[in-house]
């Protein structure tokens, strides 16, 4: 098998394994948080999905932890950091996102809230 074929296969396999670990991942906050505050993938909404590269992100969250959001393509390459686009409302964060010249395919929205990481898959057609 050619080296490039093995490399692509390895990247896809790594992406699938990595994604399966992160997708819908719940992380407990260390330091014995008595409230066991957890977020779930259900609290991230991407609309429309599939999209043409323009979508709205909504994260239901009322806490005070720092929130960041980044978009990655299927290879794990960061496509866009949308952290500065997040607008805090009463019970949520929202952002209107436009990807620059997106290719059709699968993308991942990775949202970090404090020490927790949530990943949401979406499609660009």
C-alpha positions as CSV (number, residue, x, y, z in Angstrom):
1,X,0.0,0.0,0.0
2,X,1.3,3.5,-0.7
3,X,2.4,5.6,2.1
4,X,-0.1,8.4,1.3
5,X,-3.0,5.8,1.4
6,X,-1.8,4.5,4.8
7,X,-1.6,8.1,6.1
8,X,-5.1,8.9,5.0
9,X,-6.5,5.7,6.4
10,X,-4.7,6.3,9.7
11,X,-6.1,9.9,9.9
12,X,-9.6,8.7,9.2
13,X,-9.3,5.9,11.8
14,X,-7.8,8.3,14.4
15,X,-10.6,10.8,13.7
16,X,-13.3,8.1,14.2
17,X,-11.7,6.9,17.4
18,X,-11.1,10.4,18.7
19,X,-14.6,11.5,17.7
20,X,-16.2,8.6,19.4
21,X,-14.4,9.5,22.6
22,X,-15.4,13.2,22.4
23,X,-18.9,13.0,20.9
24,X,-21.4,13.6,23.6
25,X,-18.6,13.5,26.1
26,X,-19.3,14.4,29.7
27,X,-16.5,15.5,31.9
28,X,-16.7,15.9,35.6
29,X,-15.2,19.0,37.1
30,X,-12.2,18.1,39.3
31,X,-11.7,19.3,42.8
32,X,-14.7,17.5,44.1
33,X,-17.4,19.9,42.9
34,X,-20.4,19.0,45.1
35,X,-22.9,20.0,42.5
36,X,-21.4,17.7,39.8
37,X,-22.2,20.3,37.2
38,X,-22.3,18.5,33.8
39,X,-23.2,19.6,30.3
40,X,-24.4,17.3,27.6
41,X,-24.4,17.4,23.8
42,X,-28.1,18.1,23.9
43,X,-27.4,21.6,25.2
44,X,-25.6,22.5,22.0
45,X,-27.8,23.3,19.0
46,X,-26.6,23.9,15.4
47,X,-29.3,25.1,13.0
48,X,-29.7,24.4,10.2
49,X,-27.9,21.1,10.0
50,X,-27.0,20.4,7.2
51,X,-26.1,23.9,6.2
52,X,-24.2,25.7,3.5
53,X,-21.6,26.9,6.0
54,X,-23.8,29.4,7.7
55,X,-25.5,28.3,10.9
56,X,-26.6,29.5,14.3
57,X,-25.0,28.0,17.4
58,X,-27.0,28.0,20.7
59,X,-25.6,26.7,24.0
60,X,-28.0,26.4,26.9
61,X,-25.8,27.5,29.8
62,X,-26.3,29.9,32.7
63,X,-23.0,29.4,34.6
64,X,-20.1,31.7,34.9
65,X,-17.3,29.5,33.5
66,X,-15.4,30.8,30.4
67,X,-17.0,29.5,27.1
68,X,-15.0,29.0,23.9
69,X,-16.1,27.5,20.6
70,X,-14.1,26.3,17.6
71,X,-15.0,24.5,14.3
72,X,-12.8,21.6,13.0
73,X,-13.0,19.7,9.8
74,X,-13.0,15.9,9.6
75,X,-9.2,15.8,9.7
76,X,-9.0,17.7,13.0
77,X,-7.8,20.9,11.4
78,X,-9.2,24.0,13.1
79,X,-11.4,25.9,10.5
80,X,-12.6,28.8,12.7
81,X,-12.5,30.1,16.2
82,X,-15.9,31.5,17.0
83,X,-15.3,32.3,20.7
84,X,-15.5,36.0,20.1
85,X,-18.8,35.7,18.2
86,X,-20.5,34.2,21.2
87,X,-23.2,36.4,22.7
88,X,-24.3,35.7,26.3
89,X,-28.0,36.0,26.9
90,X,-30.0,35.1,30.1
91,X,-29.9,31.3,29.8
92,X,-27.7,30.7,26.8
93,X,-24.9,31.7,24.5
94,X,-25.6,32.2,20.8
95,X,-23.5,32.9,17.7
96,X,-24.3,33.4,14.0
97,X,-21.4,31.6,12.2
98,X,-20.3,31.9,8.6
99,X,-17.5,29.6,7.5
100,X,-15.1,31.0,4.9
101,X,-15.3,28.9,1.6
102,X,-16.3,25.7,3.3
103,X,-16.0,22.4,1.5
104,X,-18.8,19.9,1.6
105,X,-18.4,17.4,4.4
106,X,-18.5,16.6,8.1
107,X,-17.4,19.2,10.6
108,X,-17.2,19.3,14.4
109,X,-18.1,22.2,16.7
110,X,-16.0,21.9,19.9
111,X,-17.3,23.9,22.8
112,X,-15.3,24.3,26.0
113,X,-17.0,25.4,29.2
114,X,-14.5,25.7,32.0
115,X,-12.8,22.3,32.0
116,X,-15.6,20.5,30.1
117,X,-15.5,19.8,26.4
118,X,-18.6,19.2,24.3
119,X,-18.5,18.2,20.6
120,X,-21.3,18.5,18.1
121,X,-21.1,17.1,14.6
122,X,-22.7,19.0,11.7
123,X,-22.7,18.7,7.9
124,X,-21.9,21.3,5.2
125,X,-23.4,20.5,1.8
